[in-house]
């Protein structure tokens, strides 16, 4: 099972409850839902496709992480009425950097 980092790059894999790097190093192992290094220190948890650190922050994930956390789609509610639009602004030049926004900001 392949583990990916936050950029979506394959970073490691799990085989027989051992976490391996792609260059062949065994870096940690799973015991139940906990992740340990080989000297025995707990590094975090592995649950529902997510490898999390001791603070609960996401470190690595499997593709199954998203399949298991996708919410159910309920019946759609009525669309809200559209207000009058402001004048369309000039389009800015495209940038080669990521926005600080994580999604569409509807509260602007």
C-alpha positions in Angstrom: 0.0 0.0 0.0 1.6 3.3 -1.1 1.8 6.3 1.2 1.7 9.8 -0.3 2.9 13.1 1.2 0.8 16.3 1.2 2.0 17.2 -2.3 0.6 13.8 -3.6 4.1 12.3 -4.2 4.7 8.7 -3.3 6.8 8.8 -0.2 6.8 5.3 1.3 4.8 2.0 1.3 3.5 -0.5 3.8 4.2 -4.2 3.4 3.6 -6.7 6.1 3.0 -4.0 8.7 6.4 -2.4 8.0 6.8 1.1 6.5 9.5 1.1 3.8 11.1 3.9 1.8 11.4 3.3 -1.9 15.2 3.0 -1.6 14.7 -0.1 0.6 14.9 1.2 4.2 12.5 0.0 6.8 11.7 3.2 8.8 8.8 2.2 11.0 6.2 -0.5 11.8 2.6 -0.7 12.6 1.3 -2.3 15.8 -2.5 -2.3 15.9 -3.3 1.4 15.0 0.0 2.8 16.3 3.1 3.6 14.3 6.5 3.0 16.0 10.1 3.5 15.0 12.4 0.4 15.4 13.9 1.6 18.7 10.3 1.5 20.0 9.2 5.2 20.2 5.6 5.8 19.1 5.6 8.2 16.1 1.8 8.5 15.6 -1.2 6.5 14.4 -2.4 4.9 11.1 -6.1 4.9 10.8 -8.6 5.1 7.9 -5.8 5.5 5.4 -4.1 8.4 7.2 -0.7 8.3 9.0 -0.9 11.0 11.7 1.8 12.3 14.0 1.5 12.5 17.8 -0.3 15.8 17.5 -2.9 14.3 15.2 -1.6 16.1 12.1 -1.6 14.4 8.8 1.8 13.2 7.6 1.0 10.7 4.9 -2.1 9.2 3.3 -3.2 6.3 1.1 -5.8 6.7 -1.8 -8.3 4.9 0.5 -8.2 7.8 2.9 -10.3 9.8 0.5 -12.7 7.0 -0.4 -13.4 6.4 3.3 -14.0 10.1 4.2 -16.1 11.2 1.2 -19.4 12.3 2.7 -22.7 11.1 1.3 -24.5 13.4 -1.1 -28.0 14.4 0.1 -30.8 15.8 -1.9 -30.0 19.3 -3.2 -31.8 22.2 -1.6 -33.3 25.0 -3.6 -30.8 27.5 -5.2 -30.7 30.9 -3.5 -31.8 33.8 -5.6 -29.1 35.7 -7.3 -28.4 39.3 -6.3 -27.4 42.0 -8.7 -23.8 41.6 -9.8 -21.1 44.2 -9.4 -19.3 45.3 -12.6 -17.0 42.7 -14.0 -13.3 43.4 -13.1 -10.3 43.1 -15.4 -8.7 39.7 -15.5 -5.2 39.7 -13.8 -2.2 38.0 -15.4 -1.9 34.3 -14.4 0.7 33.6 -11.7 3.1 30.7 -11.4 2.5 30.3 -7.6 -0.3 28.8 -5.5 -2.9 30.9 -3.9 -3.1 31.0 -0.1 -6.8 30.1 -0.4 -7.7 26.5 0.0 -10.9 26.7 -2.1 -13.4 29.2 -3.3 -13.9 31.9 -0.8 -17.6 32.7 -0.8 -17.5 35.2 2.1 -15.6 37.9 0.2 
